[in-house]
Structure formats: structure tokens, C-alpha cells
Amino acid sequence: MNIEISERARNLHASAIVFDGHCDTLLDILAGERPWDRCEGKGQVDLPRLQEGGITAQIFAAYVRPELRHKAAWETLRLIETMYEIVEGWPAQVMLATRAKHVRQAKREGKIAGILGLEGADGLQGDLTVLRAFYRLGVRNIGLTWNHRNEAADGVGEERTGGGLTEFGVRLVQEMRKLGIMVDIAHLAPAGVAHVFEVYEGPVVCSHGNARAVCNHRRNLTDAQLEQIAASGGVVGVTFVPAFIAENPDEATLDRLIDHIDHIVHVAGIDHVGLGSDWDGFFQPTAEFPQHVGHTPMITEALLRRGYSEEAVRKILGENWLRVFEQVAG
């Protein structure tokens, strides 16, 4: 996609904190499918393109593939170690962030703040002691499920059961609050989402999801869920997955993504929407959409063209995520 970036948008983007709530890049790096430090036409996130895209903070998800669930804790550790190898291998460009002050430091120093998250609580294997260990290693965001059932709850693939959080799931979110780990409802079945709001006090996030009213996909959020997230003080990271943008994925465009932002702003308010790309978690988007993380400034340009103020654009690009991260993690 070729969209001309105005000087106003370039300057705004360069000065803003740009915080993305989700990518699956660690899986590719661990598998050796491509290098971290150079573009080779593979994947959507690597160091050069993060720098090109002006990313300040990126949540890197540790996702355990279903066929590896029998050794989920081990696989999660391998993904966390991959993040540490990146940080230690490129200390002048990347740093691990466990608090909001680290994100601000990264912005000052021209670095990328890597934040560790879990996509699904499978790696905890029903043990809060493992949760505490992962916290010590830097995990600061946990999506309770992927699409299937685990020890904490049912994912959207099991929503027919009507199940909410398990007893472990309730204890998990409460312990996450004490430790300072964001509770992420992306992929969680509707009954589980409702249960979270019943038992958890604090900001709730959806790291990567869009508005159901704009695109009727089971992974997108209803207006009632958007209102609950806003009431909690949380944030929704709009995702770039074509099927979540338009019911016909071939019609997923940047303008259509901004339609989702417009709707979330209308329902939840400008303080409760951010970015949650899911780069490296889906196939290439359509030609009418940014192709990789290096194209992130296109979103800034599109928001300005849609009429958002510079203050509002800064909130969407990262200030909303940073506020929630600071409130939860410190």
C-alpha cells in the first residue's frame, strides 16, 4: 500500500509514544524461520521495521501451539528466553520493559521497549507459583485463553458451553492484580469476559480485537463489552487481522480499520482505544492495508485525515496503553 505521509503526520508520529499491544514474532524467531536484525521479506516484525515504524513499546506474546500444550510451561520459558536473547543481543536498540518508566526511558533513548505477555494461561499449567515465577521473568500481560479451553477458562472456540472462569481462573486474575500483570480478555468466551468483570477490580484490556458492530466476528467486542472495558479504565487494541476488520477479508482496508476506531471512540471514549496489531499472527493483509510494522505511520496519517486532533492521535498511538500499563504494573 502506498499512502503519502504528510510532514505533520511524520512529526507527530516521531514525537509520540507508539505502543502496540500484541505481536506473535517470538514464535518465528524461536523457530529460526527468519533473523531478528534484518529484513529478508519474511514476516511482519523485525528490528529494522520496528525502527522504521517508530515503535516505542511492543508487547511480544508467548503463544503455545495447541499440539505443545502437554509441555506448555517449557515452551513458554523457551519463548521468554528468546525475548531475553533479543534484549541481550541488541542492547543499544532494545530493552525489556516491566514498568511504565522503562517505556518512557526507551522513548528518550531511541530504543524499543519489549514487554512480555502470554497469549493464553496454558503455560501456567494451573499453578500460581508458576505465575509468580513468570512475573519475576518480566511477564506483564496475560491473555487468559486462546480459542480453546484451558485451566483458567474457555476460549471463544468453546463458547457454546457458556462457561466462565474456573476456580483457578478467578484466583489467577486476582493474583495478577496483586502482582501487577494486565488482565487481557482477547480470545476469551463471552461468559468468561462477563465473569472477569464480576470478580476483577482494575483496568481490563483486550490486546487485539475490534468492534463487533462494524464487523460481526466472534473475536470482536460487543458494545456492552466495550462499555465495560471503558468503565474499568482499560483499553482495546484494534487489530489488523483482515477477518476482524471486514466480514469479507478481501475488503479489509485502512479506512475500514479507522471505522473500528471511530466506533470504539463513540462507545467507549477516546481514552480507551489503542493499537493491537497481531503482526506475525496472520497472513498478509490486503493491498489496501499496511503490510508490516514499518508502515505504522500510515495509521497516524489516516487518523489525522479522519479529523482526529493531535492529542487524540497520541492517545490512540500509545498514551492510552501506557496509562493502563502504569496503573497496573507501576
C-alpha positions as CSV (number, residue, x, y, z in Angstrom):
1,M,0.0,0.0,0.0
2,N,1.3,3.5,-0.9
3,I,-0.1,6.3,1.2
4,E,1.7,9.6,1.3
5,I,2.7,10.6,4.8
6,S,2.4,14.3,5.4
7,E,5.1,16.2,7.3
8,R,2.6,16.9,10.1
9,A,2.0,13.2,10.5
10,R,5.7,12.3,10.4
11,N,6.5,14.8,13.1
12,L,3.6,13.8,15.3
13,H,4.4,10.1,14.9
14,A,8.1,10.7,15.6
15,S,7.3,12.6,18.9
16,A,4.6,10.2,20.1
17,I,4.9,7.1,22.2
18,V,3.8,4.3,19.9
19,F,2.7,1.3,21.9
20,D,1.4,-1.9,20.2
21,G,-0.5,-4.4,22.3
22,H,0.2,-7.7,20.5
23,C,2.5,-9.5,18.1
24,D,3.5,-13.2,17.6
25,T,7.0,-12.6,16.4
26,L,8.7,-14.6,19.2
27,L,7.4,-17.8,17.6
28,D,9.1,-17.1,14.3
29,I,12.4,-16.1,15.9
30,L,12.5,-19.2,18.1
31,A,11.7,-21.4,15.2
32,G,14.6,-19.9,13.3
33,E,12.3,-19.0,10.4
34,R,14.0,-15.6,9.9
35,P,16.5,-13.3,11.6
36,W,15.6,-10.6,14.1
37,D,18.0,-7.9,13.0
38,R,17.4,-7.6,9.2
39,C,14.5,-7.7,6.8
40,E,14.5,-10.6,4.4
41,G,11.0,-10.3,3.0
42,K,9.6,-12.7,5.6
43,G,7.2,-11.9,8.4
44,Q,5.9,-8.5,9.5
45,V,8.1,-7.6,12.6
46,D,11.8,-7.3,13.0
47,L,14.3,-4.8,14.3
48,P,14.7,-2.6,11.2
49,R,10.9,-2.4,10.6
50,L,10.1,-1.7,14.3
51,Q,12.6,1.2,13.9
52,E,11.0,2.3,10.6
53,G,7.6,2.2,12.2
54,G,8.6,4.4,15.1
55,I,7.5,1.8,17.7
56,T,8.3,2.7,21.3
57,A,6.8,-0.3,23.0
58,Q,5.7,-3.7,21.8
59,I,4.1,-6.5,23.7
60,F,5.6,-9.8,22.5
61,A,3.2,-12.7,23.0
62,A,4.4,-16.1,24.2
63,Y,1.9,-18.4,22.5
64,V,2.0,-22.1,22.9
65,R,0.7,-24.0,19.9
66,P,-2.1,-26.5,20.8
67,E,0.0,-29.5,19.9
68,L,2.6,-28.5,22.5
69,R,0.2,-27.9,25.4
70,H,1.5,-31.0,27.2
71,K,4.7,-29.1,27.8
72,A,3.2,-25.6,27.9
73,A,5.4,-24.2,30.7
74,W,8.5,-25.4,29.0
75,E,7.5,-23.9,25.7
76,T,6.6,-20.6,27.4
77,L,10.1,-20.5,29.0
78,R,11.7,-21.0,25.6
79,L,9.8,-18.1,24.2
80,I,10.7,-15.9,27.2
81,E,14.3,-16.8,26.7
82,T,14.0,-15.7,23.1
83,M,13.0,-12.3,24.3
84,Y,16.0,-12.2,26.6
85,E,18.3,-13.2,23.8
86,I,17.0,-10.3,21.7
87,V,17.4,-7.8,24.5
88,E,20.9,-9.0,25.4
89,G,22.0,-9.3,21.8
90,W,20.9,-5.8,20.8
91,P,21.2,-3.7,24.0
92,A,21.6,-0.4,22.1
93,Q,18.3,-0.9,20.3
94,V,16.1,-3.0,22.6
95,M,15.3,-3.1,26.3
96,L,13.0,-5.2,28.5
97,A,10.2,-3.1,30.0
98,T,8.4,-4.1,33.2
99,R,7.2,-0.7,34.2
100,A,5.9,2.4,32.5
101,K,9.2,4.3,33.3
102,H,11.0,1.8,31.1
103,V,8.8,2.7,28.2
104,R,9.5,6.4,28.7
105,Q,13.2,5.7,29.0
106,A,13.1,3.8,25.7
107,K,11.5,6.8,24.1
108,R,14.2,9.1,25.4
109,E,17.0,6.8,24.3
110,G,15.6,5.8,20.9
111,K,15.1,2.2,21.9
112,I,12.3,-0.3,21.6
113,A,10.7,-1.4,24.9
114,G,9.9,-5.1,24.7
115,I,7.1,-6.2,27.0
116,L,6.5,-9.9,27.7
117,G,2.9,-11.3,27.5
118,L,1.3,-14.7,27.5
119,E,-1.3,-15.5,24.9
120,G,-3.3,-18.0,26.9
121,A,-2.6,-19.1,30.5
122,D,-1.7,-22.6,29.3
123,G,1.9,-22.1,30.3
124,L,0.9,-21.6,34.0
125,Q,-0.5,-25.2,34.0
126,G,-2.9,-24.3,36.8
127,D,-0.2,-23.2,39.2
128,L,0.1,-19.7,40.7
129,T,3.7,-20.4,41.7
130,V,4.5,-20.6,38.0
131,L,2.6,-17.3,37.6
132,R,4.9,-15.7,40.2
133,A,8.0,-17.1,38.5
134,F,6.9,-15.7,35.1
135,Y,6.3,-12.4,36.8
136,R,9.8,-12.3,38.0
137,L,11.0,-13.0,34.5
138,G,9.1,-10.0,33.3
139,V,5.6,-11.1,32.1
140,R,3.3,-8.2,32.4
141,N,0.3,-9.1,30.3
142,I,-1.7,-12.4,30.2
143,G,-4.5,-13.3,27.8
144,L,-6.4,-15.8,29.8
145,T,-7.1,-18.1,26.9
146,W,-6.5,-18.6,23.2
147,N,-9.5,-20.2,21.4
148,H,-9.6,-23.4,23.3
149,R,-10.3,-24.4,26.9
150,N,-7.5,-24.3,29.5
151,E,-7.2,-24.4,33.3
152,A,-8.4,-20.8,33.6
153,A,-11.4,-20.5,31.3
154,D,-13.0,-21.3,27.9
155,G,-11.8,-19.6,24.8
156,V,-14.2,-18.4,22.0
157,G,-13.9,-21.8,20.4
158,E,-15.7,-23.3,23.4
159,E,-18.3,-20.6,23.9
160,R,-21.2,-23.0,23.3
161,T,-20.5,-24.3,26.9
162,G,-21.5,-21.0,28.5
163,G,-18.6,-21.5,30.9
164,G,-17.0,-18.6,32.7
165,L,-13.7,-18.6,34.7
166,T,-12.7,-21.7,36.6
167,E,-11.9,-21.5,40.3
168,F,-8.2,-21.3,39.2
169,G,-9.2,-18.6,36.7
170,V,-10.7,-16.5,39.5
171,R,-7.7,-16.9,41.7
172,L,-5.5,-16.2,38.7
173,V,-6.9,-12.8,37.9
174,Q,-6.9,-11.8,41.5
175,E,-3.2,-12.7,41.9
176,M,-2.4,-10.9,38.6
177,R,-3.9,-7.8,40.2
178,K,-1.7,-8.1,43.3
179,L,1.4,-8.7,41.2
180,G,0.8,-6.1,38.6
181,I,0.0,-8.0,35.4
182,M,-2.6,-6.8,32.9
183,V,-5.7,-9.0,32.5
184,D,-6.3,-9.5,28.8
185,I,-9.7,-10.8,27.6
186,A,-8.7,-11.3,23.9
187,H,-9.9,-14.8,22.8
188,L,-12.0,-15.3,25.9
189,A,-15.5,-16.7,25.5
190,P,-18.3,-14.2,26.3
191,A,-19.2,-15.9,29.7
192,G,-15.6,-15.6,30.7
193,V,-15.5,-11.9,29.8
194,A,-18.6,-11.3,31.9
195,H,-17.1,-13.2,34.8
196,V,-13.8,-11.2,34.7
197,F,-15.8,-8.0,35.2
198,E,-17.6,-9.6,38.2
199,V,-14.5,-10.8,40.1
200,Y,-11.7,-8.4,39.0
201,E,-11.2,-4.8,40.1
202,G,-8.9,-2.9,37.9
203,P,-8.3,-2.0,34.2
204,V,-9.2,-4.8,31.8
205,V,-7.6,-4.9,28.3
206,C,-8.3,-6.6,25.1
207,S,-4.9,-6.7,23.5
208,H,-6.1,-7.4,20.0
209,G,-9.8,-7.2,19.0
210,N,-12.2,-4.9,17.1
211,A,-15.8,-3.7,17.2
212,R,-18.5,-6.4,16.6
213,A,-20.9,-3.6,15.4
214,V,-18.5,-2.9,12.5
215,C,-17.5,-6.5,11.7
216,N,-19.6,-9.3,13.1
217,H,-16.8,-11.7,14.1
218,R,-16.8,-13.8,17.3
219,R,-13.4,-12.4,18.3
220,N,-14.7,-8.8,18.1
221,L,-16.2,-7.0,21.1
222,T,-19.8,-6.1,21.5
223,D,-20.8,-2.5,22.5
224,A,-21.6,-3.8,26.0
225,Q,-18.1,-5.3,26.4
226,L,-16.6,-2.0,25.1
227,E,-18.5,-0.1,27.7
228,Q,-17.3,-2.5,30.4
229,I,-13.7,-2.1,29.4
230,A,-14.1,1.7,29.5
231,A,-15.8,1.6,32.9
232,S,-12.8,-0.5,34.2
233,G,-10.4,2.1,32.9
234,G,-8.9,-0.3,30.3
235,V,-8.1,-0.2,26.7
236,V,-8.9,-2.1,23.4
237,G,-6.0,-2.7,21.0
238,V,-7.5,-2.6,17.5
239,T,-6.2,-5.5,15.5
240,F,-5.1,-5.6,11.9
241,V,-6.4,-9.2,11.2
242,P,-8.3,-8.8,7.9
243,A,-11.2,-11.1,9.0
244,F,-11.7,-8.9,12.1
245,I,-11.8,-5.7,10.1
246,A,-14.3,-6.8,7.4
247,E,-16.6,-9.8,7.1
248,N,-15.1,-10.3,3.6
249,P,-11.4,-10.1,4.5
250,D,-10.6,-9.0,0.9
251,E,-12.4,-5.8,1.8
252,A,-10.2,-5.0,4.8
253,T,-8.7,-1.6,4.2
254,L,-7.0,1.1,6.4
255,D,-10.2,3.2,6.2
256,R,-12.2,0.3,7.5
257,L,-9.8,-0.1,10.4
258,I,-10.3,3.6,11.2
259,D,-14.1,2.8,11.2
260,H,-13.5,0.4,14.1
261,I,-11.5,3.1,15.9
262,D,-14.3,5.6,15.3
263,H,-16.9,3.2,16.7
264,I,-14.8,2.3,19.8
265,V,-14.3,6.0,20.5
266,H,-18.0,6.6,20.1
267,V,-19.0,3.8,22.5
268,A,-16.0,3.7,24.9
269,G,-14.4,7.1,24.6
270,I,-11.1,8.4,23.3
271,D,-9.2,7.2,26.4
272,H,-9.9,3.5,25.8
273,V,-8.6,2.6,22.3
274,G,-5.1,1.8,21.2
275,L,-3.2,-0.4,18.8
276,G,-3.1,-4.2,18.9
277,S,-1.8,-5.2,15.5
278,D,-1.3,-9.0,15.9
279,W,1.6,-8.7,13.4
280,D,3.0,-12.1,12.6
281,G,-0.2,-13.8,13.7
282,F,-2.0,-13.7,10.4
283,F,-1.4,-13.8,6.6
284,Q,-0.5,-10.8,4.6
285,P,-3.3,-8.2,4.7
286,T,-4.9,-6.8,1.5
287,A,-3.1,-4.4,-0.8
288,E,-5.2,-1.6,0.8
289,F,-3.6,-2.0,4.2
290,P,-0.2,-1.6,5.8
291,Q,1.9,-4.6,5.1
292,H,4.2,-4.7,8.1
293,V,5.1,-2.8,11.3
294,G,7.3,-0.4,9.4
295,H,4.1,1.1,7.8
296,T,2.7,2.1,11.2
297,P,3.0,5.9,10.4
298,M,0.2,5.3,7.8
299,I,-2.2,4.9,10.7
300,T,-1.2,8.3,12.1
301,E,-1.8,9.9,8.7
302,A,-5.2,8.1,8.4
303,L,-6.3,9.3,11.8
304,L,-5.4,12.9,11.0
305,R,-7.2,12.7,7.7
306,R,-10.3,11.4,9.6
307,G,-10.2,14.5,11.7
308,Y,-8.7,13.4,14.9
309,S,-6.8,16.0,16.9
310,E,-3.1,15.5,17.5
311,E,-3.9,15.0,21.2
312,A,-6.4,12.2,20.3
313,V,-3.9,10.6,17.9
314,R,-1.2,10.5,20.6
315,K,-3.7,8.7,22.9
316,I,-4.6,6.1,20.3
317,L,-0.9,5.6,19.3
318,G,0.2,4.8,22.8
319,E,-0.7,7.1,25.6
320,N,-3.8,5.0,26.5
321,W,-1.8,1.8,26.7
322,L,0.9,3.5,28.7
323,R,-1.6,4.8,31.2
324,V,-3.1,1.4,31.8
325,F,0.4,-0.2,31.9
326,E,1.5,2.3,34.5
327,Q,-1.7,1.8,36.6
328,V,-1.3,-2.0,36.7
329,A,2.5,-2.6,36.5
330,G,3.7,0.6,38.0
